């Protein structure tokens, strides 16, 4: 049985975008985003809202990874860990009835999105050392958070299988979820770029 974690599946307002097209879709996106921002806490936006929210959280952890790697001099790329992570993802996906290759492709995008954030921040901090965080979390601790978040992403990927296979409706729903995530979390250009990478295979999957 596929388990869908309780994250964001409570009484929060949910928009169903699959049947909305054209100008109406734009109006709903704008209204929903404005409402979410005014309320403060992140609110799920459509059926893909929880998936996009988790992707944003993972991208944000990339900030902590960058800070930890800067302090230790570790490289951005870690091929051994990446291979281990993708192998683990395939095993876990098979265990919950999700296509392992679909899951691996999605997580390859999560890894690449994190690298984009890390490279961007390391470059920024090199040019603006006054912006370097005063303290950073241990890399092992951050990776433990990434692993736990990865499991939740897998469950959400499985829970949205029908939505992701909905053709054009998926693209509309994903656009709304991505727009809400950017607005609610006030993502800058670097993190917006990373979110686009993190979600690029959602509808293709």
C-alpha positions in Angstrom: 0.0 0.0 0.0 1.3 3.5 -0.9 1.5 5.8 2.1 0.9 9.5 1.6 2.5 11.5 4.5 0.2 13.9 6.3 2.2 16.9 5.3 -0.1 19.7 4.1 -3.1 17.4 3.8 -5.1 19.0 6.6 -7.7 21.8 6.4 -5.6 24.2 4.4 -7.1 25.6 1.3 -6.4 23.6 -1.8 -6.8 24.7 -5.4 -7.6 22.1 -8.1 -6.0 23.4 -11.3 -6.4 20.4 -13.6 -9.6 21.7 -15.1 -8.5 25.4 -15.3 -7.1 26.7 -18.5 -6.1 29.9 -20.2 -6.9 33.3 -18.6 -8.8 31.6 -15.8 -5.7 29.6 -14.8 -3.6 32.8 -14.5 -6.3 34.4 -12.4 -6.5 31.5 -10.0 -2.7 31.3 -9.8 -2.4 35.0 -8.9 -5.3 34.9 -6.4 -4.1 31.7 -4.7 -0.5 33.0 -4.4 -1.6 36.3 -3.0 -3.8 34.6 -0.4 -1.0 32.2 0.6 1.5 35.0 1.1 -1.0 37.1 3.1 -1.6 34.3 5.5 2.1 33.8 6.1 2.6 30.0 6.4 3.0 27.9 3.3 -0.3 26.6 2.0 -0.5 23.7 -0.5 -1.4 24.8 -4.0 -3.3 22.1 -5.9 -2.6 18.4 -6.0 1.1 19.0 -6.7 1.5 21.7 -4.0 2.9 19.3 -1.3 5.4 17.9 -3.8 6.6 21.4 -4.7 6.8 22.4 -1.1 9.0 19.5 -0.2 11.2 20.3 -3.2 11.6 23.9 -2.0 12.6 22.5 1.5 15.3 20.3 -0.1 16.6 23.2 -2.1 16.8 25.3 1.0 18.9 22.7 2.7 21.3 23.2 -0.2 22.2 26.5 1.5 23.4 24.6 4.6 25.2 22.1 2.5 27.1 24.9 0.7 28.0 26.5 4.0 29.3 23.2 5.4 31.3 22.4 2.3 32.8 25.9 2.3 34.0 25.3 5.9 35.6 21.9 5.1 36.7 22.6 1.5 34.6 19.6 0.2 33.7 19.7 -3.5 30.2 20.4 -4.6 30.0 17.1 -6.5 30.1 13.8 -4.6 29.7 11.0 -7.2 30.0 8.2 -4.7 27.2 9.6 -2.4 25.1 10.5 -5.4 25.3 6.9 -6.7 24.5 5.5 -3.3 21.5 7.9 -3.0 20.1 6.9 -6.4 20.5 3.2 -5.6 18.7 3.7 -2.3 15.9 5.7 -4.1 15.4 2.9 -6.5 15.1 0.3 -3.7 12.7 2.5 -1.7 10.6 3.3 -4.8 10.2 -0.4 -5.6 9.1 -1.0 -2.0 6.2 1.4 -2.3 5.1 0.5 -5.8 6.7 3.4 -7.6 8.6 3.0 -10.9 12.3 3.0 -9.7 13.5 4.7 -12.9 10.9 7.5 -12.5 12.0 8.0 -9.0 15.7 8.0 -9.9 15.1 10.6 -12.7 13.2 12.8 -10.3 16.0 12.5 -7.7 18.7 13.2 -10.2 17.0 16.5 -10.7 16.9 17.1 -6.9 20.6 16.5 -6.8 21.3 18.8 -9.7 19.1 21.5 -8.2 21.1 21.4 -4.9 24.3 21.7 -6.9 23.0 24.8 -8.6 22.3 26.3 -5.2 25.7 25.3 -3.8 27.7 26.6 -6.7 25.8 29.8 -6.8 26.2 30.5 -3.1 29.9 29.6 -3.0 30.5 32.0 -5.9 28.4 34.7 -4.2 30.3 34.2 -0.9 33.6 34.4 -2.7 32.7 37.7 -4.1 30.9 38.9 -1.0 32.7 37.4 2.1 30.5 39.6 4.4 27.5 37.4 3.4 29.1 34.1 4.6 27.1 32.6 7.4 28.7 33.0 10.8 28.0 29.4 11.7 27.2 26.2 9.8 25.7 22.9 10.6 27.7 19.7 10.4 27.5 18.2 6.9 26.5 14.7 8.2 23.6 16.3 10.1 22.4 18.1 7.0 22.6 14.9 5.0 20.5 13.1 7.6 17.9 15.8 7.0 18.2 15.4 3.3 17.7 11.6 3.6 14.6 12.0 5.7 13.2 14.6 3.3 14.0 12.3 0.4 11.6 9.6 1.8 8.8 12.1 2.1 9.4 13.2 -1.5 9.2 9.6 -2.6 5.9 9.1 -0.9 4.5 12.3 -2.4 5.8 11.3 -5.8 3.9 8.0 -5.5 0.8 9.7 -4.2 0.6 12.1 -7.2 1.1 9.4 -9.9 -2.4 9.9 -11.3 -2.0 13.7 -11.4 1.4 13.5 -13.0 0.0 11.3 -15.8 -2.8 13.8 -16.5 -1.3 15.3 -19.6 -1.7 19.1 -20.0 -3.6 19.2 -16.7 -0.3 18.2 -14.9 1.5 21.2 -16.5 -1.1 23.6 -15.3 -1.1 22.1 -11.8 2.7 22.2 -11.6 2.8 25.8 -12.8 0.5 26.8 -10.0 2.4 24.9 -7.4 5.7 26.3 -8.5 4.4 29.8 -8.6 3.0 29.5 -5.1 6.3 28.0 -3.8 8.3 30.9 -5.2 5.9 33.5 -3.8 5.4 32.0 -0.3 9.1 31.3 0.2 10.2 34.5 -1.6 12.8 32.6 -3.6 15.5 34.7 -5.2 16.7 34.1 -8.8 19.2 31.3 -7.8 16.6 29.3 -5.8 13.9 29.9 -8.5 16.3 28.4 -11.1 17.0 25.4 -8.8 13.2 24.9 -8.2 12.7 24.8 -12.0 15.3 22.1 -12.2 13.9 20.1 -9.3 10.4 20.0 -10.8 11.3 19.6 -14.5 10.6 15.9 -14.7 7.4 15.8 -12.6 4.9 15.8 -15.5 7.2 13.9 -17.8 7.3 11.2 -15.2 
